[in-house]
Amino acid sequence: MTTTRDDTIHLPDAPGVPGLRFRRFRGPDDYAAMTVVGNASRLADGAEWVVTADDVARIYAHLVNTDPATDMIVAEIDGEMAGFTRGEWELEDETLHLYKFGLTLAPQWRGHGLRRAMLHWIESRLRQMAAGHPADAPKLLATNTWDKATTLIALLEEEGYQPVRYFHRMTRPLDGPLPDFAMLAGLELRPVRPEQYRAIWDAGNEAFRDHWGYSPATEEQYQEWLGNPAIFTPELWQIAWDVARNEIAGQVRTFIDRLENEQYNRQRGYTEDISVRRPYRQRGLARALIAESLRVLRAQGMTESALTVDSENISGATRLYEACGFAVEGRATAYRKPLEAAGDNP
């Protein structure tokens, strides 16, 4: 790999697409194009996540374990962005080093070999990143796909990635009878106050420690969460407090993504970040919080609710959500590959 002074990066296996070049990330100047390309790529893949340039700026202001200046490349054709990839790492379950990436590509440029070239480059970069970590630590390359991303799935499997976990997107209409589960004795729902934000964050992080793929939340993630206008809607949340102990027992952080609803011409709200701390589990608290979330969403004029769940969740969450009226609508897959199986540096 070589880099010229004009920020071009030469990839040995770059396809022969007229006008194609790969280059370095240019900071905020790239945010607008990343927004357009990213939204188009996710729409084609069934991810149903819509962002603005302000969202990209906020996300990139709070990145951890990655430097876009060195860990990211952009594909452009005739001077217009066609796609990009960026790598980062995180520690899972205290010892496993995960080297994560996404392959974002505008639909009109698929089928020409761009994603394969980007995949080889990001694998190489992540191997370089991993060289600075303990040699005896377990290391895996990792990425996720949605079920509509058929060509990406085929590419990953051709390149040696294996599906290791499935996640269901579930939805529920809100126009019929809603479940009615009473709050547990000794617990109460309280309106959220700003001085409780950190406690709510910490309680959720604690509850998710038992889940597959857990990585400790970082301060940067907390700050990004506080500034995310789509999901940071405390006026819609359901936070259950233990009255005697004055501590959080469980929560649902309900939100409505207005931009996404506009894109898909629907009225959907999300019943998400469902968590119950260990002392309060297996007593019906989650379903009581979900029922309240559904009532709040209907009062806000929503016609359906959605959530995402690990299909192998140890608490049997899928069955719980089905009991609350949710049904599987789509599926995401977590793919992994041993780091040492990646190809040589390009």
Secondary structure as UniProt FT lines:
FT   STRAND          2..3
FT   TURN            5..6
FT   STRAND          8..10
FT   TURN            12..13
FT   TURN            18..19
FT   STRAND          20..24
FT   HELIX           27..30
FT   HELIX           31..45
FT   HELIX           53..61
FT   HELIX           68..71
FT   STRAND          72..77
FT   TURN            78..79
FT   STRAND          80..92
FT   TURN            93..95
FT   STRAND          96..105
FT   HELIX           107..109
FT   TURN            110..111
FT   HELIX           114..130
FT   TURN            131..132
FT   TURN            135..136
FT   STRAND          139..146
FT   TURN            147..148
FT   HELIX           150..158
FT   TURN            159..160
FT   STRAND          162..173
FT   TURN            185..186
FT   STRAND          187..189
FT   HELIX           194..196
FT   HELIX           197..207
FT   HELIX           208..210
FT   TURN            212..213
FT   HELIX           219..226
FT   TURN            229..231
FT   HELIX           234..236
FT   STRAND          238..242
FT   TURN            243..246
FT   STRAND          247..252
FT   HELIX           258..264
FT   STRAND          268..270
FT   STRAND          275..276
FT   HELIX           278..280
FT   TURN            281..282
FT   HELIX           285..299
FT   TURN            300..301
FT   STRAND          304..310
FT   TURN            311..312
FT   TURN            314..315
FT   HELIX           317..323
FT   TURN            324..325
FT   STRAND          327..338
FT   HELIX           339..341
//
